[in-house]
Amino acid sequence: MLRTTKTEGGLVKGFPGTDARITVYKGIPYAADTAGENRWRPPQPAEKWEGVRECYEFGPISMQKTPGKDPDAFYSKEWHVDSRIPMSEDGLRVNIWTPAKTTDEKLPVMVWIFGGGLQEGYAHEMEFDGERMASRGVVLVTIGYRVNVFGLLCHPEITAENPEAPANLAFQDQKAGLEWVKRNIANFGGDPENITIFGQSAGAFSVVAQMCSPKTEGLFQKAIIQSIGGMDPLYPLCRGMSVRSLEEAEQDGIAFFQKLGISTLAEARALDARFIEDKFIEGNYFWGAVVDGKYLTKTLNETILANELHDVDFMIGNTSIEFQIAPEAGQDPEAFAREKMGPYAEKFLDIARRTGKPMDKAVTVGQMELGNRLMCHVCAEQGRKLYSYVFGPTIPGDDAGPFHSSDLWFEFETLMKCWRPFDGHHFDLSRKMCNYWTNFAKTGDPNGPDKDGTPMPVWTGYTTDTPYSMEFFDTIQMNKSETSEMDAFLLDVNLKELKQ
């Protein structure tokens, strides 16, 4: 096994995974500590080291709200279980799981970008263990990056200091991690010319942002987009991940410095990181990507519609019940429809009245599902190769249902780490999902046999003639059903408005 290898920073030593055929390397720096003068600067080169670096421990997570501090928070029960996890500004690390025995194997590479609203999360959450994916003959890499105020703050002084890279530090970190992978992954048995980036929620938003950025051309060949919506629908009126102009973001930065009680970048860099983070949390800010004319030249919607995405094949999907746009408790459904649908409200209501459902259910729309359908439709018209899916099995537990992020246990095949009493059919589904994901990384086609050699259900690519999705429910099957009148109406309305 490839237990010791070299990187551009020096020699590294990994250790056997639970499966001794896998070697695990934790916490390899791909860029320098971002504290002090490196705070709010683009990622800088990591320092080299002498001798062999033992990569046995994960690095610190990036500054954020303490995971698991609120025991009643949903994800505290799910995987944010350790409130004492090390945290600092030195979080630009990669973790690698490789099945390679030598450095010349040229195995497919999968690079995971974690979610958390761009405000929290980290690359070594327990559900992201890469051992099972690596056991299928891929090299799995997870990347740490700056989040919230440390990864998304803009300010006129930051722009003046780095005019070619004034914003989107979180995405710049991800890019630096990808560049490190491309330069170094051959030494872990990986193929730098066969890289798939994948992520969920804000990680999926990040994947789309990297697909849209002129700065990342050639850094990856395939992508998997999970639970972000692909494109932001306009009707029903909703808002996905925030995208600001550079000017708006700079004004937000000026106002945040005032909240900190300072006015200059030098003063801000001298402050304690925890103090800055607490002020950010206190203000309930939610910052996202910035159209800065450099990293992102247009909004993601505009880039997709202009057919300016990188030429990469992709998979895209969502869980079946996440982020529903629905009337609030006690709100009149018709008033909700008129608020959210604007000039299209009456047609929307006419279709809703004819569905036979209670009106509050009839006017409820899945934001992720609609956003994904929009991206699939637009990209299929452009002739792109893509695969669509929906994840919706029964999930055991007191909150039963395929909630946002529940698919992560399945694709990484880490069900045994979860508190939920999964049974045999869940493990069967998980094994097959992990097969599909790694097959796609290998060849750009998710299809292939199961581990016992029996064929898995055939996943048909999404095209204008076959606008189908694979259903990962309690059984796996292609959904070839006719599009409902409501779905067709919402798709047409949004395409009309987005293309104007």
Buried (B, 14 or more C-beta within 10 A) or exposed (E): BBEBBEBEBBBBBBBEBEEEEBBBBBBBBBBBBBBEEBBBBBBBEBEEEEEEBBBEEBBBBBBBBBBBEEEEEEBBBBBBBEEEBEBBBBBBBBBBBBBBEEBEBBBBBBBBBBBBBBBBBBBBBBBBBBBBBBBBBBBBBBBBBBBBBBBBBBBBBBBEBBEEBBBBBBBBBBBBBBBBBBEBBBBBBBBBEBBBBBBBBBBBBBBBBBBBBEBBEEBBBBBBBBBBBBBBBBBBEBEBBBBBBBBBBBBBBEEBBEEBEBEEBEEBBEBEBEEBBEBBBEEEBEBBBBBBBBBBBBBBBBBBBEEEBBEBBBBBBBBBBBBEBBBEEEEEBBEBBBBBBBEBBEEBBEBBEEBEEEBBBBBBBBBBBBBBBBBBBBBBEEEBBBBBBBBBBEBBBEEEBBBBBBBBBBBBBBBEEBEBEBEEEBBBBBBBBBBBBBBBBBBBBBBBEEEEEEEBBEBBBBBEEEBBBBBBBEEBEBEEEEEEEBBEBBBEBBBEBBEE
